[in-house]
Amino acid sequence: MKRRRESITHVAQGTFAHSANETDWLSTVLGSCVSVCLFDPNKGVGGMNHFLLEGSDGSEDLRYGAFAIEVLLNKILRSGAEKQNVRAKAFGGARMFDYGVNIGANNVSFTSAFLSNEGIPIVSSDFGGTQARRILFHPVTGTARVSLVPREAMDAAPVQSVRTKAGTITLFE
């Protein structure tokens, strides 16, 4: 029997990906950002997003959680998922620095409340701490693997600044 080749799609900040293909895996690296992985285990379809801030103010930008989760949910529903069967796994929200606003904690609180309001149970999560995480997610089965990224590896991580109503904040992937 010939083994099918697996593929891994990297989900960058402010993006999402979905699949119903048995050989597809989705991957991302998170610091204070959050990734919500939605899947319907009965239909074998799911996806992952990667957002930077909660953004519950109606922004239509995938860098903000409210829009990123809605877009992903709508995409997997159009791909055959049934809302009553959708489950979530969520990751990230680390406190990467000891100063300033705890963006990670805000993202975690937002994520939990948003999914609860949507009636989508979080069946697994790994939030908080002070280290970045690498996530590998299989959208067909909902299998997720999490590994912590050594702090030294993050010292060379790219920096991105985001303007908010409160000013500019610096985020690390």
Contacts in CASP RR format, 6 or more apart in sequence:
PFRMAT RR
TARGET T0000
AUTHOR 0000-0000-0000
METHOD contacts of the structure
MODEL  1
MKRRRESITHVAQGTFAHSANETDWLSTVLGSCVSVCLFDPNKGVGGMNH
FLLEGSDGSEDLRYGAFAIEVLLNKILRSGAEKQNVRAKAFGGARMFDYG
VNIGANNVSFTSAFLSNEGIPIVSSDFGGTQARRILFHPVTGTARVSLVP
REAMDAAPVQSVRTKAGTITLFE
4 22 0 8 1.000
4 23 0 8 1.000
5 23 0 8 1.000
6 23 0 8 1.000
6 24 0 8 1.000
6 25 0 8 1.000
7 23 0 8 1.000
7 24 0 8 1.000
7 25 0 8 1.000
8 24 0 8 1.000
8 25 0 8 1.000
8 26 0 8 1.000
8 27 0 8 1.000
8 136 0 8 1.000
9 17 0 8 1.000
9 19 0 8 1.000
9 24 0 8 1.000
9 25 0 8 1.000
9 26 0 8 1.000
9 27 0 8 1.000
10 27 0 8 1.000
10 28 0 8 1.000
11 17 0 8 1.000
11 26 0 8 1.000
11 27 0 8 1.000
11 28 0 8 1.000
11 35 0 8 1.000
11 48 0 8 1.000
11 49 0 8 1.000
11 50 0 8 1.000
12 28 0 8 1.000
12 50 0 8 1.000
12 173 0 8 1.000
13 33 0 8 1.000
13 50 0 8 1.000
13 51 0 8 1.000
13 52 0 8 1.000
13 63 0 8 1.000
13 160 0 8 1.000
13 171 0 8 1.000
13 173 0 8 1.000
14 49 0 8 1.000
14 50 0 8 1.000
14 51 0 8 1.000
14 52 0 8 1.000
14 61 0 8 1.000
14 62 0 8 1.000
14 63 0 8 1.000
14 68 0 8 1.000
15 49 0 8 1.000
15 50 0 8 1.000
15 62 0 8 1.000
16 47 0 8 1.000
16 48 0 8 1.000
16 49 0 8 1.000
16 50 0 8 1.000
16 62 0 8 1.000
16 68 0 8 1.000
16 71 0 8 1.000
16 72 0 8 1.000
16 75 0 8 1.000
17 26 0 8 1.000
17 47 0 8 1.000
17 48 0 8 1.000
18 45 0 8 1.000
18 46 0 8 1.000
18 47 0 8 1.000
18 48 0 8 1.000
18 72 0 8 1.000
18 75 0 8 1.000
18 76 0 8 1.000
18 79 0 8 1.000
18 139 0 8 1.000
19 26 0 8 1.000
19 45 0 8 1.000
19 46 0 8 1.000
19 47 0 8 1.000
19 139 0 8 1.000
19 140 0 8 1.000
20 43 0 8 1.000
20 44 0 8 1.000
20 45 0 8 1.000
20 46 0 8 1.000
20 79 0 8 1.000
20 80 0 8 1.000
20 139 0 8 1.000
20 140 0 8 1.000
21 140 0 8 1.000
22 140 0 8 1.000
24 138 0 8 1.000
24 139 0 8 1.000
24 140 0 8 1.000
25 136 0 8 1.000
25 137 0 8 1.000
25 138 0 8 1.000
25 139 0 8 1.000
26 37 0 8 1.000
26 47 0 8 1.000
26 48 0 8 1.000
26 136 0 8 1.000
26 137 0 8 1.000
26 138 0 8 1.000
26 139 0 8 1.000
27 134 0 8 1.000
27 135 0 8 1.000
27 136 0 8 1.000
27 137 0 8 1.000
28 35 0 8 1.000
28 48 0 8 1.000
28 50 0 8 1.000
28 134 0 8 1.000
28 135 0 8 1.000
29 132 0 8 1.000
29 133 0 8 1.000
29 134 0 8 1.000
29 135 0 8 1.000
29 149 0 8 1.000
29 173 0 8 1.000
30 50 0 8 1.000
30 91 0 8 1.000
30 92 0 8 1.000
30 93 0 8 1.000
30 94 0 8 1.000
30 132 0 8 1.000
30 133 0 8 1.000
30 135 0 8 1.000
30 173 0 8 1.000
31 92 0 8 1.000
31 93 0 8 1.000
31 94 0 8 1.000
31 96 0 8 1.000
31 104 0 8 1.000
31 132 0 8 1.000
31 133 0 8 1.000
31 154 0 8 1.000
31 172 0 8 1.000
31 173 0 8 1.000
32 52 0 8 1.000
32 92 0 8 1.000
32 93 0 8 1.000
32 94 0 8 1.000
32 95 0 8 1.000
32 96 0 8 1.000
32 103 0 8 1.000
32 104 0 8 1.000
32 107 0 8 1.000
32 171 0 8 1.000
32 172 0 8 1.000
33 50 0 8 1.000
33 51 0 8 1.000
33 52 0 8 1.000
33 92 0 8 1.000
33 93 0 8 1.000
33 104 0 8 1.000
33 107 0 8 1.000
33 171 0 8 1.000
33 173 0 8 1.000
34 50 0 8 1.000
34 51 0 8 1.000
34 65 0 8 1.000
34 90 0 8 1.000
34 91 0 8 1.000
34 92 0 8 1.000
34 93 0 8 1.000
34 104 0 8 1.000
34 107 0 8 1.000
34 108 0 8 1.000
34 111 0 8 1.000
34 127 0 8 1.000
35 48 0 8 1.000
35 49 0 8 1.000
35 50 0 8 1.000
35 51 0 8 1.000
35 90 0 8 1.000
35 91 0 8 1.000
35 92 0 8 1.000
35 135 0 8 1.000
35 137 0 8 1.000
36 48 0 8 1.000
36 49 0 8 1.000
36 51 0 8 1.000
36 65 0 8 1.000
36 68 0 8 1.000
36 69 0 8 1.000
36 72 0 8 1.000
36 88 0 8 1.000
36 89 0 8 1.000
36 90 0 8 1.000
36 111 0 8 1.000
36 115 0 8 1.000
37 46 0 8 1.000
37 47 0 8 1.000
37 48 0 8 1.000
37 88 0 8 1.000
37 89 0 8 1.000
37 90 0 8 1.000
37 91 0 8 1.000
37 135 0 8 1.000
37 137 0 8 1.000
37 139 0 8 1.000
37 142 0 8 1.000
37 144 0 8 1.000
38 46 0 8 1.000
38 47 0 8 1.000
38 69 0 8 1.000
38 72 0 8 1.000
38 73 0 8 1.000
38 76 0 8 1.000
38 81 0 8 1.000
38 86 0 8 1.000
38 87 0 8 1.000
38 88 0 8 1.000
38 120 0 8 1.000
39 45 0 8 1.000
39 46 0 8 1.000
39 47 0 8 1.000
39 76 0 8 1.000
39 81 0 8 1.000
39 86 0 8 1.000
39 87 0 8 1.000
39 89 0 8 1.000
39 139 0 8 1.000
39 140 0 8 1.000
39 141 0 8 1.000
39 142 0 8 1.000
40 46 0 8 1.000
40 76 0 8 1.000
40 80 0 8 1.000
40 81 0 8 1.000
40 82 0 8 1.000
40 85 0 8 1.000
40 86 0 8 1.000
40 87 0 8 1.000
41 85 0 8 1.000
41 87 0 8 1.000
41 141 0 8 1.000
41 142 0 8 1.000
42 82 0 8 1.000
42 85 0 8 1.000
43 80 0 8 1.000
43 81 0 8 1.000
43 82 0 8 1.000
43 85 0 8 1.000
44 81 0 8 1.000
44 139 0 8 1.000
44 140 0 8 1.000
44 141 0 8 1.000
45 76 0 8 1.000
45 79 0 8 1.000
45 80 0 8 1.000
45 81 0 8 1.000
45 139 0 8 1.000
45 140 0 8 1.000
46 76 0 8 1.000
46 79 0 8 1.000
46 81 0 8 1.000
46 139 0 8 1.000
46 140 0 8 1.000
46 142 0 8 1.000
47 72 0 8 1.000
47 75 0 8 1.000
47 76 0 8 1.000
47 137 0 8 1.000
47 139 0 8 1.000
48 72 0 8 1.000
48 135 0 8 1.000
48 137 0 8 1.000
48 139 0 8 1.000
49 62 0 8 1.000
49 65 0 8 1.000
49 68 0 8 1.000
49 69 0 8 1.000
49 71 0 8 1.000
49 72 0 8 1.000
50 68 0 8 1.000
51 62 0 8 1.000
51 63 0 8 1.000
51 64 0 8 1.000
51 65 0 8 1.000
51 68 0 8 1.000
51 69 0 8 1.000
51 107 0 8 1.000
52 63 0 8 1.000
52 64 0 8 1.000
52 160 0 8 1.000
52 162 0 8 1.000
52 171 0 8 1.000
53 63 0 8 1.000
53 64 0 8 1.000
53 65 0 8 1.000
53 103 0 8 1.000
53 106 0 8 1.000
53 107 0 8 1.000
53 162 0 8 1.000
53 164 0 8 1.000
54 64 0 8 1.000
54 65 0 8 1.000
54 66 0 8 1.000
54 106 0 8 1.000
54 107 0 8 1.000
54 109 0 8 1.000
54 110 0 8 1.000
54 111 0 8 1.000
55 64 0 8 1.000
55 65 0 8 1.000
55 66 0 8 1.000
55 67 0 8 1.000
55 110 0 8 1.000
56 64 0 8 1.000
56 65 0 8 1.000
56 66 0 8 1.000
56 110 0 8 1.000
56 114 0 8 1.000
57 66 0 8 1.000
58 64 0 8 1.000
58 66 0 8 1.000
58 67 0 8 1.000
59 66 0 8 1.000
59 67 0 8 1.000
60 67 0 8 1.000
61 67 0 8 1.000
62 68 0 8 1.000
62 71 0 8 1.000
63 162 0 8 1.000
65 107 0 8 1.000
65 110 0 8 1.000
65 111 0 8 1.000
65 114 0 8 1.000
66 110 0 8 1.000
66 114 0 8 1.000
69 111 0 8 1.000
69 114 0 8 1.000
69 115 0 8 1.000
69 118 0 8 1.000
73 83 0 8 1.000
73 86 0 8 1.000
73 118 0 8 1.000
73 120 0 8 1.000
76 86 0 8 1.000
77 83 0 8 1.000
77 86 0 8 1.000
83 120 0 8 1.000
86 120 0 8 1.000
87 120 0 8 1.000
87 121 0 8 1.000
87 122 0 8 1.000
87 123 0 8 1.000
87 142 0 8 1.000
88 115 0 8 1.000
88 120 0 8 1.000
88 121 0 8 1.000
88 122 0 8 1.000
88 123 0 8 1.000
89 122 0 8 1.000
89 123 0 8 1.000
89 124 0 8 1.000
89 125 0 8 1.000
89 137 0 8 1.000
89 142 0 8 1.000
89 144 0 8 1.000
90 111 0 8 1.000
90 112 0 8 1.000
90 115 0 8 1.000
90 122 0 8 1.000
90 124 0 8 1.000
90 125 0 8 1.000
90 127 0 8 1.000
91 125 0 8 1.000
91 126 0 8 1.000
91 127 0 8 1.000
91 133 0 8 1.000
91 135 0 8 1.000
91 144 0 8 1.000
91 146 0 8 1.000
92 104 0 8 1.000
92 107 0 8 1.000
92 108 0 8 1.000
92 126 0 8 1.000
92 127 0 8 1.000
92 128 0 8 1.000
92 133 0 8 1.000
93 103 0 8 1.000
93 104 0 8 1.000
93 105 0 8 1.000
93 107 0 8 1.000
93 108 0 8 1.000
93 127 0 8 1.000
93 128 0 8 1.000
93 129 0 8 1.000
94 104 0 8 1.000
94 128 0 8 1.000
94 129 0 8 1.000
94 130 0 8 1.000
94 131 0 8 1.000
94 132 0 8 1.000
94 133 0 8 1.000
95 102 0 8 1.000
95 104 0 8 1.000
95 105 0 8 1.000
95 128 0 8 1.000
95 129 0 8 1.000
95 130 0 8 1.000
96 130 0 8 1.000
96 132 0 8 1.000
96 154 0 8 1.000
96 172 0 8 1.000
101 166 0 8 1.000
101 169 0 8 1.000
103 169 0 8 1.000
103 171 0 8 1.000
104 128 0 8 1.000
105 128 0 8 1.000
108 127 0 8 1.000
108 128 0 8 1.000
112 122 0 8 1.000
115 121 0 8 1.000
115 122 0 8 1.000
124 144 0 8 1.000
126 133 0 8 1.000
126 146 0 8 1.000
130 151 0 8 1.000
131 148 0 8 1.000
131 149 0 8 1.000
131 150 0 8 1.000
131 151 0 8 1.000
131 154 0 8 1.000
132 148 0 8 1.000
132 149 0 8 1.000
132 153 0 8 1.000
132 154 0 8 1.000
132 157 0 8 1.000
132 172 0 8 1.000
133 146 0 8 1.000
133 147 0 8 1.000
133 148 0 8 1.000
133 149 0 8 1.000
134 146 0 8 1.000
134 147 0 8 1.000
134 148 0 8 1.000
134 149 0 8 1.000
135 144 0 8 1.000
135 145 0 8 1.000
135 146 0 8 1.000
136 144 0 8 1.000
136 145 0 8 1.000
136 146 0 8 1.000
137 143 0 8 1.000
137 144 0 8 1.000
137 145 0 8 1.000
138 144 0 8 1.000
154 172 0 8 1.000
157 172 0 8 1.000
157 173 0 8 1.000
158 172 0 8 1.000
158 173 0 8 1.000
159 170 0 8 1.000
159 171 0 8 1.000
159 172 0 8 1.000
160 170 0 8 1.000
160 171 0 8 1.000
160 172 0 8 1.000
160 173 0 8 1.000
161 168 0 8 1.000
161 169 0 8 1.000
161 170 0 8 1.000
161 171 0 8 1.000
162 168 0 8 1.000
162 169 0 8 1.000
162 171 0 8 1.000
END
